[in-house]
Amino acid sequence: MHVWIDQDLCTGDGLCVDTCPDVFVQLEDGIAYVADNGAAMNDPGGGGSLAPVSQRDRDAVVHAADICPGECIFIELSM
């Protein structure tokens, strides 16, 4: 599983960071980003920053996507 955020849709509520801080970070601009090994990945408005999701964080990432008010979290399943 991989995840990315469309920053153009992000409302900056930070619910994703509260739900899964290992995968999501919120920067000084108030917008959420996915992180890989703690480093924010930045590709605003596109899926070029796909962060891998560990087995441990999968349920939390899905929950974060479900509760996101901006509906900006996108999950891609690995086959």
C-alpha positions in Angstrom: 0.0 0.0 0.0 1.1 3.5 -0.8 -0.5 6.9 0.1 -0.3 10.5 -1.2 -2.0 13.7 -0.4 -3.3 16.3 -2.8 -2.2 19.5 -1.1 -4.6 21.5 -3.3 -7.5 19.8 -1.5 -6.0 19.8 2.0 -7.9 21.9 4.5 -5.1 21.8 7.1 -7.2 20.2 9.9 -4.4 17.9 10.9 -6.7 14.9 11.6 -4.4 12.7 9.5 -1.4 13.7 11.6 -3.3 13.0 14.8 -4.4 9.6 13.4 -1.2 8.4 12.0 1.9 10.6 12.8 4.3 7.9 11.4 2.9 8.5 7.9 1.6 12.1 7.8 3.3 15.4 8.8 2.0 19.0 8.8 4.5 21.6 7.8 4.7 25.4 8.5 2.4 26.1 5.6 -0.4 24.3 7.6 -0.8 21.7 4.9 -0.4 18.0 5.4 2.2 15.8 3.6 3.1 12.2 3.6 6.4 11.2 5.0 8.9 8.5 4.1 11.3 7.7 6.9 10.3 10.9 8.7 11.0 13.2 5.7 8.1 15.1 4.1 7.5 14.2 0.5 6.5 17.2 -1.5 4.6 17.0 -4.8 1.7 19.3 -4.3 -1.4 18.4 -6.3 -0.1 15.1 -7.7 0.6 11.5 -6.9 4.3 11.7 -7.6 5.1 11.4 -3.8 3.8 8.0 -3.0 4.8 7.0 0.5 5.0 3.4 1.4 2.7 2.3 4.3 3.9 -0.3 6.7 1.6 -3.2 7.6 1.4 -1.7 11.1 0.1 1.7 9.8 -2.4 0.4 7.2 -5.5 0.6 9.3 -4.6 4.1 10.6 -4.0 5.4 7.1 -7.3 4.1 5.9 -9.0 5.7 8.9 -7.2 9.0 8.2 -8.5 8.9 4.6 -12.0 8.2 5.8 -12.2 11.1 8.2 -10.3 13.7 6.1 -12.6 16.7 5.6 -10.8 17.7 2.5 -10.9 14.2 1.0 -7.3 14.7 -0.1 -5.7 11.4 1.0 -5.3 8.9 -1.8 -4.4 5.2 -1.2 -3.0 3.0 -3.9 -2.9 -0.7 -3.3 0.1 -2.8 -4.3 -0.6 -5.9 -6.3 
